[in-house]
Amino acid sequence: EYAVDYMKKNGRLSRKIFKISETVHSKKERTVTREHSFKVISTKKFYPGTHGLAILINGKELASRTFTLYKAT
């Protein structure tokens, strides 16, 4: 799973969790590629500011980074 912490209008972050896959792997290392769109849509408004991205495995956050969204396209 991965989580995106969206900047809300009031300046707070709101976390949304997305599923990548649910499988059992025997290897300790696996490459996974995923794209996430910030395209302007009618049902969600994206606000500029610092957003977050986290990788979750078995419900535990293993890595996280922040990024700045200047303008949704």
HTML snippet that shows the backbone in 3Dmol.js (N, CA, C, O; Angstrom):
<script src="https://3Dmol.org/build/3Dmol-min.js"></script>
<div id="view" style="width:600px;height:400px;position:relative"></div>
<script>
const pdb = `
ATOM      1  N   GLU A   1       0.839  -1.171   0.000  1.00  0.00           N
ATOM      2  CA  GLU A   1       0.000   0.000   0.000  1.00  0.00           C
ATOM      3  C   GLU A   1       0.882   1.232   0.000  1.00  0.00           C
ATOM      4  O   GLU A   1       2.052   1.185   0.380  1.00  0.00           O
ATOM      5  N   TYR A   2       0.303   2.319  -0.429  1.00  0.00           N
ATOM      6  CA  TYR A   2       0.978   3.597  -0.285  1.00  0.00           C
ATOM      7  C   TYR A   2      -0.045   4.625   0.164  1.00  0.00           C
ATOM      8  O   TYR A   2      -1.240   4.488  -0.097  1.00  0.00           O
ATOM      9  N   ALA A   3       0.436   5.645   0.837  1.00  0.00           N
ATOM     10  CA  ALA A   3      -0.448   6.675   1.370  1.00  0.00           C
ATOM     11  C   ALA A   3      -0.014   8.029   0.839  1.00  0.00           C
ATOM     12  O   ALA A   3       1.179   8.316   0.730  1.00  0.00           O
ATOM     13  N   VAL A   4      -0.989   8.851   0.513  1.00  0.00           N
ATOM     14  CA  VAL A   4      -0.730  10.224   0.104  1.00  0.00           C
ATOM     15  C   VAL A   4      -1.376  11.127   1.155  1.00  0.00           C
ATOM     16  O   VAL A   4      -2.563  11.007   1.458  1.00  0.00           O
ATOM     17  N   ASP A   5      -0.576  12.019   1.694  1.00  0.00           N
ATOM     18  CA  ASP A   5      -1.077  13.007   2.645  1.00  0.00           C
ATOM     19  C   ASP A   5      -1.362  14.283   1.862  1.00  0.00           C
ATOM     20  O   ASP A   5      -0.449  15.033   1.516  1.00  0.00           O
ATOM     21  N   TYR A   6      -2.640  14.514   1.591  1.00  0.00           N
ATOM     22  CA  TYR A   6      -3.062  15.671   0.791  1.00  0.00           C
ATOM     23  C   TYR A   6      -3.170  16.917   1.668  1.00  0.00           C
ATOM     24  O   TYR A   6      -3.657  16.853   2.797  1.00  0.00           O
ATOM     25  N   MET A   7      -2.718  18.034   1.143  1.00  0.00           N
ATOM     26  CA  MET A   7      -2.897  19.325   1.806  1.00  0.00           C
ATOM     27  C   MET A   7      -4.352  19.738   1.612  1.00  0.00           C
ATOM     28  O   MET A   7      -4.867  19.739   0.494  1.00  0.00           O
ATOM     29  N   LYS A   8      -5.009  20.087   2.721  1.00  0.00           N
ATOM     30  CA  LYS A   8      -6.386  20.556   2.644  1.00  0.00           C
ATOM     31  C   LYS A   8      -6.408  22.086   2.607  1.00  0.00           C
ATOM     32  O   LYS A   8      -5.382  22.737   2.807  1.00  0.00           O
ATOM     33  N   LYS A   9      -7.573  22.639   2.351  1.00  0.00           N
ATOM     34  CA  LYS A   9      -7.728  24.085   2.266  1.00  0.00           C
ATOM     35  C   LYS A   9      -7.326  24.782   3.567  1.00  0.00           C
ATOM     36  O   LYS A   9      -6.794  25.891   3.536  1.00  0.00           O
ATOM     37  N   ASN A  10      -7.580  24.136   4.712  1.00  0.00           N
ATOM     38  CA  ASN A  10      -7.273  24.743   6.007  1.00  0.00           C
ATOM     39  C   ASN A  10      -5.809  24.577   6.419  1.00  0.00           C
ATOM     40  O   ASN A  10      -5.431  25.007   7.509  1.00  0.00           O
ATOM     41  N   GLY A  11      -4.973  23.958   5.564  1.00  0.00           N
ATOM     42  CA  GLY A  11      -3.548  23.805   5.852  1.00  0.00           C
ATOM     43  C   GLY A  11      -3.169  22.504   6.532  1.00  0.00           C
ATOM     44  O   GLY A  11      -1.984  22.233   6.726  1.00  0.00           O
ATOM     45  N   ARG A  12      -4.146  21.701   6.896  1.00  0.00           N
ATOM     46  CA  ARG A  12      -3.872  20.405   7.508  1.00  0.00           C
ATOM     47  C   ARG A  12      -3.716  19.334   6.432  1.00  0.00           C
ATOM     48  O   ARG A  12      -4.126  19.518   5.287  1.00  0.00           O
ATOM     49  N   LEU A  13      -3.112  18.208   6.826  1.00  0.00           N
ATOM     50  CA  LEU A  13      -2.953  17.086   5.909  1.00  0.00           C
ATOM     51  C   LEU A  13      -4.039  16.049   6.155  1.00  0.00           C
ATOM     52  O   LEU A  13      -4.461  15.829   7.290  1.00  0.00           O
ATOM     53  N   SER A  14      -4.482  15.419   5.083  1.00  0.00           N
ATOM     54  CA  SER A  14      -5.481  14.362   5.156  1.00  0.00           C
ATOM     55  C   SER A  14      -4.927  13.147   4.415  1.00  0.00           C
ATOM     56  O   SER A  14      -4.620  13.233   3.226  1.00  0.00           O
ATOM     57  N   ARG A  15      -4.798  12.011   5.116  1.00  0.00           N
ATOM     58  CA  ARG A  15      -4.186  10.816   4.537  1.00  0.00           C
ATOM     59  C   ARG A  15      -5.219   9.958   3.813  1.00  0.00           C
ATOM     60  O   ARG A  15      -6.318   9.719   4.312  1.00  0.00           O
ATOM     61  N   LYS A  16      -4.834   9.503   2.623  1.00  0.00           N
ATOM     62  CA  LYS A  16      -5.639   8.552   1.839  1.00  0.00           C
ATOM     63  C   LYS A  16      -4.719   7.395   1.483  1.00  0.00           C
ATOM     64  O   LYS A  16      -3.625   7.604   0.958  1.00  0.00           O
ATOM     65  N   ILE A  17      -5.166   6.166   1.771  1.00  0.00           N
ATOM     66  CA  ILE A  17      -4.351   4.973   1.531  1.00  0.00           C
ATOM     67  C   ILE A  17      -4.832   4.279   0.255  1.00  0.00           C
ATOM     68  O   ILE A  17      -6.032   4.100   0.045  1.00  0.00           O
ATOM     69  N   PHE A  18      -3.877   3.894  -0.588  1.00  0.00           N
ATOM     70  CA  PHE A  18      -4.153   3.229  -1.847  1.00  0.00           C
ATOM     71  C   PHE A  18      -3.486   1.857  -1.856  1.00  0.00           C
ATOM     72  O   PHE A  18      -2.373   1.692  -1.358  1.00  0.00           O
ATOM     73  N   LYS A  19      -4.165   0.897  -2.415  1.00  0.00           N
ATOM     74  CA  LYS A  19      -3.647  -0.469  -2.500  1.00  0.00           C
ATOM     75  C   LYS A  19      -2.789  -0.610  -3.754  1.00  0.00           C
ATOM     76  O   LYS A  19      -3.183  -0.172  -4.835  1.00  0.00           O
ATOM     77  N   ILE A  20      -1.610  -1.226  -3.604  1.00  0.00           N
ATOM     78  CA  ILE A  20      -0.767  -1.553  -4.761  1.00  0.00           C
ATOM     79  C   ILE A  20      -1.029  -2.999  -5.145  1.00  0.00           C
ATOM     80  O   ILE A  20      -1.447  -3.280  -6.268  1.00  0.00           O
ATOM     81  N   SER A  21      -0.783  -3.920  -4.215  1.00  0.00           N
ATOM     82  CA  SER A  21      -1.073  -5.329  -4.457  1.00  0.00           C
ATOM     83  C   SER A  21      -1.116  -6.062  -3.130  1.00  0.00           C
ATOM     84  O   SER A  21      -0.648  -5.559  -2.109  1.00  0.00           O
ATOM     85  N   GLU A  22      -1.679  -7.241  -3.162  1.00  0.00           N
ATOM     86  CA  GLU A  22      -1.749  -8.057  -1.955  1.00  0.00           C
ATOM     87  C   GLU A  22      -1.325  -9.471  -2.336  1.00  0.00           C
ATOM     88  O   GLU A  22      -2.141 -10.273  -2.791  1.00  0.00           O
ATOM     89  N   THR A  23      -0.045  -9.766  -2.147  1.00  0.00           N
ATOM     90  CA  THR A  23       0.503 -11.076  -2.478  1.00  0.00           C
ATOM     91  C   THR A  23       1.570 -11.441  -1.452  1.00  0.00           C
ATOM     92  O   THR A  23       2.028 -10.596  -0.683  1.00  0.00           O
ATOM     93  N   VAL A  24       1.955 -12.711  -1.455  1.00  0.00           N
ATOM     94  CA  VAL A  24       3.033 -13.187  -0.597  1.00  0.00           C
ATOM     95  C   VAL A  24       4.254 -13.386  -1.483  1.00  0.00           C
ATOM     96  O   VAL A  24       4.169 -14.015  -2.538  1.00  0.00           O
ATOM     97  N   HIS A  25       5.382 -12.849  -1.052  1.00  0.00           N
ATOM     98  CA  HIS A  25       6.616 -12.946  -1.831  1.00  0.00           C
ATOM     99  C   HIS A  25       7.687 -13.650  -1.022  1.00  0.00           C
ATOM    100  O   HIS A  25       7.851 -13.391   0.170  1.00  0.00           O
ATOM    101  N   SER A  26       8.416 -14.543  -1.680  1.00  0.00           N
ATOM    102  CA  SER A  26       9.499 -15.236  -1.003  1.00  0.00           C
ATOM    103  C   SER A  26      10.785 -14.409  -1.023  1.00  0.00           C
ATOM    104  O   SER A  26      11.638 -14.570  -0.149  1.00  0.00           O
ATOM    105  N   LYS A  27      10.929 -13.537  -2.000  1.00  0.00           N
ATOM    106  CA  LYS A  27      12.111 -12.684  -2.075  1.00  0.00           C
ATOM    107  C   LYS A  27      12.009 -11.551  -1.060  1.00  0.00           C
ATOM    108  O   LYS A  27      10.912 -11.132  -0.692  1.00  0.00           O
ATOM    109  N   LYS A  28      13.159 -11.063  -0.614  1.00  0.00           N
ATOM    110  CA  LYS A  28      13.169  -9.924   0.297  1.00  0.00           C
ATOM    111  C   LYS A  28      13.104  -8.610  -0.453  1.00  0.00           C
ATOM    112  O   LYS A  28      12.852  -7.563   0.144  1.00  0.00           O
ATOM    113  N   GLU A  29      13.330  -8.654  -1.757  1.00  0.00           N
ATOM    114  CA  GLU A  29      13.358  -7.419  -2.533  1.00  0.00           C
ATOM    115  C   GLU A  29      12.481  -7.564  -3.772  1.00  0.00           C
ATOM    116  O   GLU A  29      12.508  -8.587  -4.455  1.00  0.00           O
ATOM    117  N   ARG A  30      11.704  -6.521  -4.046  1.00  0.00           N
ATOM    118  CA  ARG A  30      10.818  -6.533  -5.210  1.00  0.00           C
ATOM    119  C   ARG A  30      10.654  -5.107  -5.687  1.00  0.00           C
ATOM    120  O   ARG A  30      10.535  -4.185  -4.881  1.00  0.00           O
ATOM    121  N   THR A  31      10.646  -4.926  -6.986  1.00  0.00           N
ATOM    122  CA  THR A  31      10.451  -3.605  -7.564  1.00  0.00           C
ATOM    123  C   THR A  31       8.989  -3.436  -7.954  1.00  0.00           C
ATOM    124  O   THR A  31       8.413  -4.279  -8.642  1.00  0.00           O
ATOM    125  N   VAL A  32       8.403  -2.342  -7.506  1.00  0.00           N
ATOM    126  CA  VAL A  32       7.011  -2.029  -7.813  1.00  0.00           C
ATOM    127  C   VAL A  32       6.972  -0.612  -8.360  1.00  0.00           C
ATOM    128  O   VAL A  32       7.589   0.292  -7.798  1.00  0.00           O
ATOM    129  N   THR A  33       6.255  -0.419  -9.444  1.00  0.00           N
ATOM    130  CA  THR A  33       6.119   0.907 -10.050  1.00  0.00           C
ATOM    131  C   THR A  33       4.658   1.314 -10.008  1.00  0.00           C
ATOM    132  O   THR A  33       3.765   0.526 -10.315  1.00  0.00           O
ATOM    133  N   ARG A  34       4.436   2.555  -9.623  1.00  0.00           N
ATOM    134  CA  ARG A  34       3.067   3.063  -9.545  1.00  0.00           C
ATOM    135  C   ARG A  34       3.062   4.553  -9.859  1.00  0.00           C
ATOM    136  O   ARG A  34       3.943   5.277  -9.397  1.00  0.00           O
ATOM    137  N   GLU A  35       2.103   5.018 -10.622  1.00  0.00           N
ATOM    138  CA  GLU A  35       1.932   6.442 -10.893  1.00  0.00           C
ATOM    139  C   GLU A  35       0.686   6.940 -10.185  1.00  0.00           C
ATOM    140  O   GLU A  35      -0.295   6.212 -10.036  1.00  0.00           O
ATOM    141  N   HIS A  36       0.740   8.190  -9.751  1.00  0.00           N
ATOM    142  CA  HIS A  36      -0.401   8.791  -9.067  1.00  0.00           C
ATOM    143  C   HIS A  36      -0.671  10.146  -9.709  1.00  0.00           C
ATOM    144  O   HIS A  36       0.229  10.981  -9.787  1.00  0.00           O
ATOM    145  N   SER A  37      -1.876  10.370 -10.160  1.00  0.00           N
ATOM    146  CA  SER A  37      -2.220  11.580 -10.894  1.00  0.00           C
ATOM    147  C   SER A  37      -2.718  12.693  -9.970  1.00  0.00           C
ATOM    148  O   SER A  37      -3.483  12.455  -9.036  1.00  0.00           O
ATOM    149  N   PHE A  38      -2.264  13.906 -10.256  1.00  0.00           N
ATOM    150  CA  PHE A  38      -2.786  15.102  -9.592  1.00  0.00           C
ATOM    151  C   PHE A  38      -3.508  15.977 -10.617  1.00  0.00           C
ATOM    152  O   PHE A  38      -3.529  17.203 -10.509  1.00  0.00           O
ATOM    153  N   LYS A  39      -4.090  15.322 -11.598  1.00  0.00           N
ATOM    154  CA  LYS A  39      -4.840  16.014 -12.635  1.00  0.00           C
ATOM    155  C   LYS A  39      -6.108  16.610 -12.022  1.00  0.00           C
ATOM    156  O   LYS A  39      -6.747  15.985 -11.176  1.00  0.00           O
ATOM    157  N   VAL A  40      -6.462  17.803 -12.447  1.00  0.00           N
ATOM    158  CA  VAL A  40      -7.657  18.476 -11.935  1.00  0.00           C
ATOM    159  C   VAL A  40      -8.896  17.675 -12.352  1.00  0.00           C
ATOM    160  O   VAL A  40      -9.105  17.392 -13.531  1.00  0.00           O
ATOM    161  N   ILE A  41      -9.715  17.317 -11.347  1.00  0.00           N
ATOM    162  CA  ILE A  41     -10.962  16.598 -11.596  1.00  0.00           C
ATOM    163  C   ILE A  41     -12.086  17.291 -10.835  1.00  0.00           C
ATOM    164  O   ILE A  41     -11.832  18.079  -9.925  1.00  0.00           O
ATOM    165  N   SER A  42     -13.315  16.998 -11.205  1.00  0.00           N
ATOM    166  CA  SER A  42     -14.450  17.711 -10.607  1.00  0.00           C
ATOM    167  C   SER A  42     -14.753  17.259  -9.178  1.00  0.00           C
ATOM    168  O   SER A  42     -15.375  18.007  -8.424  1.00  0.00           O
ATOM    169  N   THR A  43     -14.333  16.062  -8.788  1.00  0.00           N
ATOM    170  CA  THR A  43     -14.684  15.542  -7.470  1.00  0.00           C
ATOM    171  C   THR A  43     -13.617  15.772  -6.402  1.00  0.00           C
ATOM    172  O   THR A  43     -13.861  15.488  -5.230  1.00  0.00           O
ATOM    173  N   LYS A  44     -12.457  16.271  -6.770  1.00  0.00           N
ATOM    174  CA  LYS A  44     -11.382  16.496  -5.798  1.00  0.00           C
ATOM    175  C   LYS A  44     -10.599  17.734  -6.186  1.00  0.00           C
ATOM    176  O   LYS A  44     -10.247  17.916  -7.352  1.00  0.00           O
ATOM    177  N   LYS A  45     -10.330  18.577  -5.216  1.00  0.00           N
ATOM    178  CA  LYS A  45      -9.544  19.776  -5.459  1.00  0.00           C
ATOM    179  C   LYS A  45      -8.189  19.599  -4.787  1.00  0.00           C
ATOM    180  O   LYS A  45      -8.125  19.216  -3.619  1.00  0.00           O
ATOM    181  N   PHE A  46      -7.117  19.870  -5.504  1.00  0.00           N
ATOM    182  CA  PHE A  46      -5.768  19.766  -4.971  1.00  0.00           C
ATOM    183  C   PHE A  46      -5.261  21.156  -4.643  1.00  0.00           C
ATOM    184  O   PHE A  46      -5.322  22.064  -5.471  1.00  0.00           O
ATOM    185  N   TYR A  47      -4.760  21.314  -3.424  1.00  0.00           N
ATOM    186  CA  TYR A  47      -4.270  22.610  -2.975  1.00  0.00           C
ATOM    187  C   TYR A  47      -2.753  22.620  -3.004  1.00  0.00           C
ATOM    188  O   TYR A  47      -2.116  21.612  -2.696  1.00  0.00           O
ATOM    189  N   PRO A  48      -2.166  23.761  -3.375  1.00  0.00           N
ATOM    190  CA  PRO A  48      -0.713  23.848  -3.388  1.00  0.00           C
ATOM    191  C   PRO A  48      -0.154  23.780  -1.968  1.00  0.00           C
ATOM    192  O   PRO A  48      -0.811  24.175  -1.005  1.00  0.00           O
ATOM    193  N   GLY A  49       1.063  23.274  -1.861  1.00  0.00           N
ATOM    194  CA  GLY A  49       1.716  23.177  -0.565  1.00  0.00           C
ATOM    195  C   GLY A  49       2.472  21.876  -0.431  1.00  0.00           C
ATOM    196  O   GLY A  49       2.657  21.153  -1.409  1.00  0.00           O
ATOM    197  N   THR A  50       2.910  21.577   0.779  1.00  0.00           N
ATOM    198  CA  THR A  50       3.685  20.371   1.046  1.00  0.00           C
ATOM    199  C   THR A  50       2.753  19.201   1.308  1.00  0.00           C
ATOM    200  O   THR A  50       1.939  19.230   2.231  1.00  0.00           O
ATOM    201  N   HIS A  51       2.886  18.183   0.492  1.00  0.00           N
ATOM    202  CA  HIS A  51       2.115  16.951   0.603  1.00  0.00           C
ATOM    203  C   HIS A  51       3.069  15.845   1.042  1.00  0.00           C
ATOM    204  O   HIS A  51       4.284  16.045   1.046  1.00  0.00           O
ATOM    205  N   GLY A  52       2.540  14.694   1.409  1.00  0.00           N
ATOM    206  CA  GLY A  52       3.380  13.589   1.850  1.00  0.00           C
ATOM    207  C   GLY A  52       3.089  12.320   1.069  1.00  0.00           C
ATOM    208  O   GLY A  52       2.003  12.142   0.517  1.00  0.00           O
ATOM    209  N   LEU A  53       4.082  11.445   1.036  1.00  0.00           N
ATOM    210  CA  LEU A  53       3.956  10.143   0.393  1.00  0.00           C
ATOM    211  C   LEU A  53       4.619   9.122   1.302  1.00  0.00           C
ATOM    212  O   LEU A  53       5.737   9.345   1.765  1.00  0.00           O
ATOM    213  N   ALA A  54       3.948   8.006   1.566  1.00  0.00           N
ATOM    214  CA  ALA A  54       4.489   6.977   2.448  1.00  0.00           C
ATOM    215  C   ALA A  54       4.256   5.600   1.844  1.00  0.00           C
ATOM    216  O   ALA A  54       3.247   5.360   1.181  1.00  0.00           O
ATOM    217  N   ILE A  55       5.197   4.706   2.082  1.00  0.00           N
ATOM    218  CA  ILE A  55       5.080   3.310   1.664  1.00  0.00           C
ATOM    219  C   ILE A  55       4.713   2.498   2.903  1.00  0.00           C
ATOM    220  O   ILE A  55       5.375   2.589   3.937  1.00  0.00           O
ATOM    221  N   LEU A  56       3.646   1.701   2.783  1.00  0.00           N
ATOM    222  CA  LEU A  56       3.160   0.878   3.894  1.00  0.00           C
ATOM    223  C   LEU A  56       3.271  -0.594   3.512  1.00  0.00           C
ATOM    224  O   LEU A  56       2.823  -0.998   2.439  1.00  0.00           O
ATOM    225  N   ILE A  57       3.864  -1.386   4.384  1.00  0.00           N
ATOM    226  CA  ILE A  57       3.922  -2.830   4.180  1.00  0.00           C
ATOM    227  C   ILE A  57       3.412  -3.486   5.451  1.00  0.00           C
ATOM    228  O   ILE A  57       3.910  -3.226   6.547  1.00  0.00           O
ATOM    229  N   ASN A  58       2.412  -4.337   5.286  1.00  0.00           N
ATOM    230  CA  ASN A  58       1.746  -4.991   6.420  1.00  0.00           C
ATOM    231  C   ASN A  58       1.251  -3.972   7.439  1.00  0.00           C
ATOM    232  O   ASN A  58       1.302  -4.216   8.645  1.00  0.00           O
ATOM    233  N   GLY A  59       0.775  -2.835   6.955  1.00  0.00           N
ATOM    234  CA  GLY A  59       0.209  -1.814   7.816  1.00  0.00           C
ATOM    235  C   GLY A  59       1.219  -0.925   8.518  1.00  0.00           C
ATOM    236  O   GLY A  59       0.834  -0.021   9.260  1.00  0.00           O
ATOM    237  N   LYS A  60       2.511  -1.167   8.297  1.00  0.00           N
ATOM    238  CA  LYS A  60       3.547  -0.371   8.937  1.00  0.00           C
ATOM    239  C   LYS A  60       4.206   0.558   7.923  1.00  0.00           C
ATOM    240  O   LYS A  60       4.524   0.156   6.805  1.00  0.00           O
ATOM    241  N   GLU A  61       4.401   1.794   8.332  1.00  0.00           N
ATOM    242  CA  GLU A  61       5.036   2.784   7.458  1.00  0.00           C
ATOM    243  C   GLU A  61       6.541   2.535   7.442  1.00  0.00           C
ATOM    244  O   GLU A  61       7.207   2.645   8.472  1.00  0.00           O
ATOM    245  N   LEU A  62       7.077   2.195   6.253  1.00  0.00           N
ATOM    246  CA  LEU A  62       8.501   1.888   6.141  1.00  0.00           C
ATOM    247  C   LEU A  62       9.318   3.057   5.619  1.00  0.00           C
ATOM    248  O   LEU A  62      10.494   3.184   5.957  1.00  0.00           O
ATOM    249  N   ALA A  63       8.723   3.904   4.808  1.00  0.00           N
ATOM    250  CA  ALA A  63       9.448   5.049   4.260  1.00  0.00           C
ATOM    251  C   ALA A  63       8.449   6.154   3.973  1.00  0.00           C
ATOM    252  O   ALA A  63       7.290   5.893   3.651  1.00  0.00           O
ATOM    253  N   SER A  64       8.910   7.395   4.092  1.00  0.00           N
ATOM    254  CA  SER A  64       8.036   8.523   3.760  1.00  0.00           C
ATOM    255  C   SER A  64       8.877   9.690   3.270  1.00  0.00           C
ATOM    256  O   SER A  64      10.037   9.848   3.650  1.00  0.00           O
ATOM    257  N   ARG A  65       8.275  10.491   2.431  1.00  0.00           N
ATOM    258  CA  ARG A  65       8.905  11.689   1.883  1.00  0.00           C
ATOM    259  C   ARG A  65       7.833  12.756   1.716  1.00  0.00           C
ATOM    260  O   ARG A  65       6.641  12.455   1.639  1.00  0.00           O
ATOM    261  N   THR A  66       8.272  13.990   1.662  1.00  0.00           N
ATOM    262  CA  THR A  66       7.355  15.082   1.366  1.00  0.00           C
ATOM    263  C   THR A  66       7.696  15.647  -0.001  1.00  0.00           C
ATOM    264  O   THR A  66       8.817  15.503  -0.488  1.00  0.00           O
ATOM    265  N   PHE A  67       6.720  16.287  -0.608  1.00  0.00           N
ATOM    266  CA  PHE A  67       6.930  16.954  -1.889  1.00  0.00           C
ATOM    267  C   PHE A  67       6.034  18.179  -1.929  1.00  0.00           C
ATOM    268  O   PHE A  67       5.037  18.256  -1.211  1.00  0.00           O
ATOM    269  N   THR A  68       6.391  19.124  -2.765  1.00  0.00           N
ATOM    270  CA  THR A  68       5.638  20.363  -2.875  1.00  0.00           C
ATOM    271  C   THR A  68       4.848  20.355  -4.172  1.00  0.00           C
ATOM    272  O   THR A  68       5.398  20.141  -5.252  1.00  0.00           O
ATOM    273  N   LEU A  69       3.556  20.590  -4.047  1.00  0.00           N
ATOM    274  CA  LEU A  69       2.691  20.725  -5.209  1.00  0.00           C
ATOM    275  C   LEU A  69       2.462  22.223  -5.416  1.00  0.00           C
ATOM    276  O   LEU A  69       1.899  22.900  -4.555  1.00  0.00           O
ATOM    277  N   TYR A  70       2.900  22.720  -6.551  1.00  0.00           N
ATOM    278  CA  TYR A  70       2.768  24.141  -6.819  1.00  0.00           C
ATOM    279  C   TYR A  70       1.428  24.463  -7.470  1.00  0.00           C
ATOM    280  O   TYR A  70       0.781  25.447  -7.112  1.00  0.00           O
ATOM    281  N   LYS A  71       1.014  23.641  -8.420  1.00  0.00           N
ATOM    282  CA  LYS A  71      -0.258  23.848  -9.106  1.00  0.00           C
ATOM    283  C   LYS A  71      -0.674  22.531  -9.741  1.00  0.00           C
ATOM    284  O   LYS A  71       0.119  21.920 -10.458  1.00  0.00           O
ATOM    285  N   ALA A  72      -1.893  22.080  -9.497  1.00  0.00           N
ATOM    286  CA  ALA A  72      -2.385  20.850 -10.110  1.00  0.00           C
ATOM    287  C   ALA A  72      -2.666  21.127 -11.577  1.00  0.00           C
ATOM    288  O   ALA A  72      -3.170  22.190 -11.938  1.00  0.00           O
ATOM    289  N   THR A  73      -2.330  20.148 -12.420  1.00  0.00           N
ATOM    290  CA  THR A  73      -2.553  20.318 -13.866  1.00  0.00           C
ATOM    291  C   THR A  73      -3.596  19.371 -14.376  1.00  0.00           C
ATOM    292  O   THR A  73      -3.906  19.378 -15.568  1.00  0.00           O
TER     293      THR A  73
END
`;
const viewer = $3Dmol.createViewer("view");
viewer.addModel(pdb, "pdb");
viewer.setStyle({}, {cartoon: {color: "spectrum"}});
viewer.zoomTo();
viewer.render();
</script>
